[in-house]
Amino acid sequence: MRKGGLLGFALFLLVLFIVGLVGLTLLGLGFLSFHHLCNCHCESSLIEAGEVREIGTYNASIVKIARIYGRLVVEGGNSSPVAIYSNLPINVSQKGDKVIILCKECSKYRNGEIIIRGNLSELELGDVLGKIEIRTPLKILKTEDILGEVETYSPVEIFESDDIMGKVIIKVVGRVEVGDILGELKVIVPSGYGVNLEIDEVLGKVRNKAKGEKKIDIKISDVIGRVEVVND
């Protein structure tokens, strides 16, 4: 075989090795997240969560949620206190302007739900298994270790995400930085806006349909699946 042929074949093997390594890493991260959150509770052994009730109101603009199993809905409100409703045994605490919601026993329940109403500026999500619906504008949305669906129905200024298995639909007006996603990512930017798209280690389809003179910065890395950027 000629030297050029050997070199090309070696490069081809190197690319296959890198792609395989990235895929195994992402699958491993996803498995660890799922195992940590769910711990394999059978459907028949789960406890019915019951009716949603008010947990309390808090004077805060930042909410951090971790170790949640179920459906999360974040809505806007006319009043400044943040109201929290749930049918899960959540623990709520407050540190300054931040409300922290934790739940160590949520994986034992089915049909769990958390509803947050209020004027928030920032939302942080970690170790969540389920569906997340955000129906209020946010300045900052941060997500990490999510297994399920994330969708924003109102725009966020900054979206930062790491370790997601599932489907993400995000409306953004400022900046996006995403890493370690296995599934589908759709970024919706305002009409008349294009994007400065930076992509690293994406295995799958990438489609950028956003057009406009104004630009939004989007950085995407370590993704297996489908990435789409469109105008609203």
N, C-alpha and C positions, 0 to 999 in steps of 0.2 A: 504494500500500500504506500502511496506517495506521502511525503511529509505533510503536505497540506491536508490530505484526507485524514491522517492520524490526528492532526491538531483539531480539525473540525469535529471529529468523533469524540475527542477528549472534552471539548467544550460542551458538547451535547450531553455527555454523562454528568458533567459538573452542574449544568442547569437542572437536570432531573434530580440530582441529589439535593440541591438547594430547595427546589419546589417541594420535594418529599419531606424535607426537614421542617419547613414552614408548616406544611399540612399536619404533620404529627404533633408539632408543638401546639398548634391551635386546638386540635382535637383533645390533646391532653389537658389544656387549660379549661376547655369546656367541660370535660368529664369531671375535673376536680371541682368546678363551680357547682355542677349538678349534684355531685355526691355530697358536697358540703351543705347544700341547701335542703335537699330532699331526704336523704338517708333512707330511700326506698320504703316509704310507707304504702302499704296496699290500700286500694280505694275502699275496700270493705271495712278497714280498721280506722278510717279517718272519722273525726268528729264533725258533725254539722256545725258550722260557725254561728248560725242563728241570725237574729235581727241586728241591723246596724244601729248603734247608739252613739250619743255624743260623749266623747272622752274628756274634752275640755277646750278652753280657749287660751291663747297665748299671745303676748305682745312680742312679735318677732317678724323678721323679714327673710330669714334663712331656715330651711328645713333640711335635715339630714335623715335618711331612712336606710336601715340596714337589716338584713336577715328577715326579709318579708316573703311570705308565701301566699299568693293570691292576686287580687286585682287592686290596682292603685289608681285613683282618680284625683287629679289636682285641678281645682276650679278657682276662678277669681271671686272676689267678694267686695262688697261696698264698704265694709268696715275694716279698720286696721288690724284688730285682733285676728289671729289665725285660729280657725275652728277645726278640730280634728274629730272625725267620726269613724267608728270601726265596729266589727263584730268579732275581732280577734283579740287575744290577750296581749296587747302591745304594752310596752313600757315607754312612757313619754317623760323626758326631762328637758330642762332648759339651761343653757349656758350663755348668758348675755343675750345677744340678738339671735341666737340659734336654738331651734327646737330639734331634739334628737329622738327619733322613734326607732326602737329595737323590738324584736320579737324572737325569742329563743324557742318557743313552742309552736310557732305558726305552721310548721310542716305537719302537725298532727291534725289540722283542720282542713275541711273542704269548703268551697264557696266563700272563702275569706275575702274581705273587702276593707280597704282604707280610703276614706274620702277626706281631702284637705281643702278647705275653703279659706281664701284670704288673699291679701295683696303681698305676694312673695316677690323677692328680687332674685333669690338663688335657691336651687334645689340640687341636693346631692343624693345619689342613689347607689347602693352597693349591696351585693348578695341578695338579689331579688329574683324570685321564680314566679312568673305570671305575666299579666298584661298591665302595661302602664299607659295611661291616657292623661296628657297634659293639655288642659283647656284654658290656660291663662298665659299671658306673655311673661317671659322671664329674662333677666339680664344674663344669668349664667345657669346652665344645666350641665351637671357632671354625672356620668354613669360609669359603673364598674361592676364586673361580675354579674351580668344580667342573662337570664335564660328565659326567653319568651318574646314578647312584642313591646316595642316602645313607639309611641306616636304622639307628636305634638300637633294640636289643632290651632294653636296660636304661635306666633314667631318667638324665637329666643335669639338673644344677641350673640352669645357664645355657647357653643356646644363642644364639650370634651368627653370622649368616651374611650373605654378600654375593656376588653374581654366581654363580648356579647355574642351569644348564640341565638339566632332567631331573625326577626325582622325589625328594622328601624326605619321610621319615616319621620324626618325632622324638618321643620320650617325654621330657617335661620336668616338673620339680617346682618350678621357681623362676621364671625369666624367659626370654622369647624376644624377640629383635630380628632381623628379617629384612628384607633389601632386595635388589632386582634379581634376581628369580627368574622364569624362563620355564619353565613346566611345572606340576607338582602339588606342593602343600605340605599335609601332614597333621600336625597337632600333637595329641598325645595327652597329656592331663593326668590326674592321679589321680582316682579315684572320689570324689565329694563336693566336687570343686573346680569353680568357675566361672572365668571369665577377665575381665580388664579388657582389652578388645580395641580397639586403636587402628589404624585402617586409613587409608592414604594412597596414592592412585594404584594401584588394583587393577582390572585389566580381566579380568573373568571371574566365576565363581561363588564366593561366600563363604558358608560354612555354619558356624554356631556352635551345636553341640549340647551343649556342656559346661555342666553345672548343678551348683551347690553354693554354700554360703555363703562358704567360703574362696576367695580369688581369686589367680590367677596373671596377671602382666602380660605381654601379647603385643602387640608393635608390628610391623606389617607395612607395607612400602612398595614401590612400583614392582614389581608382580607382574602377569604376564600368564599366566592359566591358572586353576587351581582351588585354593581354600584351604578347608580343613576343620579344625575344632577339635572334638574329641570326648573323652569320658571313657574311661578305661581299663576 
